[in-house]
Amino acid sequence: MSEVLIVGGGIMGLWAALTAVRAGMSVCLVEERQIGAGASGGILGALMPHMPDKWNAKKQFQFDALVSLESEVAALEAETGLSAGYRRSGRIMPLAKPHLREIALRHEQDALQNWRAGDRQFFWHVQDAVPSGSLGAEAAAHGLVLDTLGGRLAPRQMLTVLRAALAHAPNARIVVGARVRAIHPGRGRAELTDGTEIAFGHCVLAAGVGSFPLIDALCGPLREPSGTGVKGQAALLLADVDPQLPVIFTDGVYIVAHDDGHVAVGSTSENRYANPLSTDELLTELLGRAEVLVPALRGAEMVERWAGIRPKSAGREPMVGRHPDHANLSILTGGFKVSFGIAHRLSRFVIDEIAGRPTIDIPDSFLCRNHIAALREKHL
Ligand SMILES: Cc1cc2nc3c(=O)[nH]c(=O)nc-3n(C[C@H](O)[C@H](O)[C@H](O)COP(=O)(O)OP(=O)(O)OC[C@H]3O[C@@H](n4cnc5c(N)ncnc54)[C@H](O)[C@@H]3O)c2cc1C
């Protein structure tokens, strides 16, 4: 096959490029700004499992992805000699109210049943002892959950590792500063804003929130866009917190201790925003809540305040796989809040589908063709 064109240099595009190269394909990745210029160039990197109850295909997919990411990252780190800042640190969720403890105890049993991978068992422990240096006393008035499946990585380091792995591949090239303004699958061409065109055998659209207008243009009139952007703000602090601390999560606040002594605090979730990249009092308020949760964050030095736009499909689920109208176009976007834990498996599905050699399933609700069918139904 002639070259696979990948549009977008975020976590999705980089994994897709690497997976394609490993499958023996020639790859050209185009990125309008720079690698990691979008949502992937952030600071949080929490790898957050879904709840272990009400098990379904989506939860199984994410579970398999979170389990397999560990060895995928280890292999890449060995290959490149770089660290992705990955650790299966686990996750703490404080239980502030008695009824939450009741629910958590039920989930403990659900995890025993559903969080199994071969001979590996992951746990959802309900416990009373608070790890030292972590939560304030009030936050965990009724104990806490410590799960052993969650983890974290350092997003920018992960991108650097993927890019380094691609740099070693003879059949991959990365073009930055090139914005795709239209895709013409019929002619096998992508048109750049400077008017030049790139020929492709197959195109994988992994442009984050920038994917949706390109998808809409190809789908004909739709009553609503195929997806939107949800802004998030986060901060990076220099705090005296153990880098091995599990990810702490409650009520929309994430606290992620990284290897380099930095602690990330996230994230706001904003459907309306005037400036996509500004930070403001919403982040300040979030930091106040984080300090109540983890007193060691009080007075910590601010290293960075950051904002990005998460890609969210109209159907809320990742939007993945071959476009129903164009056999030489695949979509890989809509990872919304969880892309870092699943991008490698979604990419595997997309590249397998292009090669005609399926090795994994994805949930039906992720399939591009089902997203577009649902959007077209709404139009009738
Ligand atoms: C504050 C915040 C905290 C988050 N925390 C987490 C977390 O803890 N864990 C987690 O898993 N996820 C988290 N996320 C979500 C995660 O960052 C995103 O889901 C993920 O980065 C999306 O990756 P992507 O590759 O699809 O898109 P992006 O990273 O946005 O990449 C798309 C790329 O395509 C480029 N592009 C766009 N249009 C074009 C075009 N027309 N031509 C060429 N290039 C183009 C862009 O410049 C960009 O570099 C967070 C997001 C935010 C904002």
The ligand as a Gaussian input file, in Angstrom:
#p B3LYP/6-31G(d) Opt

LIG

0 1
 C       -6.662000      19.581000      31.745000
 C       -6.695000      18.219000      31.095000
 C       -6.371000      17.113000      31.847000
 C       -6.400000      15.842000      31.272000
 N       -6.040000      14.776000      32.033000
 C       -6.013000      13.540000      31.472000
 C       -5.573000      12.442000      32.235000
 O       -5.222000      12.584000      33.398000
 N       -5.554000      11.227000      31.635000
 C       -5.952000      11.043000      30.329000
 O       -5.915000       9.917000      29.837000
 N       -6.376000      12.082000      29.601000
 C       -6.422000      13.320000      30.140000
 N       -6.851000      14.385000      29.418000
 C       -7.406000      14.130000      28.080000
 C       -6.314000      13.916000      27.067000
 O       -5.346000      14.929000      27.192000
 C       -6.926000      13.924000      25.673000
 O       -7.996000      13.003000      25.593000
 C       -5.891000      13.511000      24.631000
 O       -4.744000      14.297000      24.758000
 C       -6.427000      13.638000      23.221000
 O       -5.395000      13.237000      22.359000
 P       -5.529000      13.389000      20.801000
 O       -4.278000      12.886000      20.204000
 O       -6.831000      12.830000      20.349000
 O       -5.673000      14.977000      20.569000
 P       -4.564000      16.172000      20.736000
 O       -3.590000      15.874000      21.780000
 O       -5.351000      17.406000      20.840000
 O       -3.784000      16.081000      19.375000
 C       -4.317000      16.497000      18.140000
 C       -3.215000      17.161000      17.347000
 O       -3.696000      17.401000      16.037000
 C       -3.244000      18.665000      15.625000
 N       -4.209000      19.111000      14.615000
 C       -5.475000      19.527000      14.814000
 N       -6.067000      19.841000      13.641000
 C       -5.135000      19.590000      12.681000
 C       -5.152000      19.711000      11.277000
 N       -6.245000      20.143000      10.620000
 N       -4.025000      19.399000      10.585000
 C       -2.909000      18.963000      11.233000
 N       -2.850000      18.824000      12.577000
 C       -3.954000      19.137000      13.290000
 C       -3.228000      19.505000      16.873000
 O       -2.320000      20.600000      16.759000
 C       -2.808000      18.502000      17.923000
 O       -1.405000      18.498000      18.148000
 C       -6.804000      15.672000      29.929000
 C       -7.101000      16.797000      29.154000
 C       -7.047000      18.067000      29.733000
 C       -7.357000      19.272000      28.873000

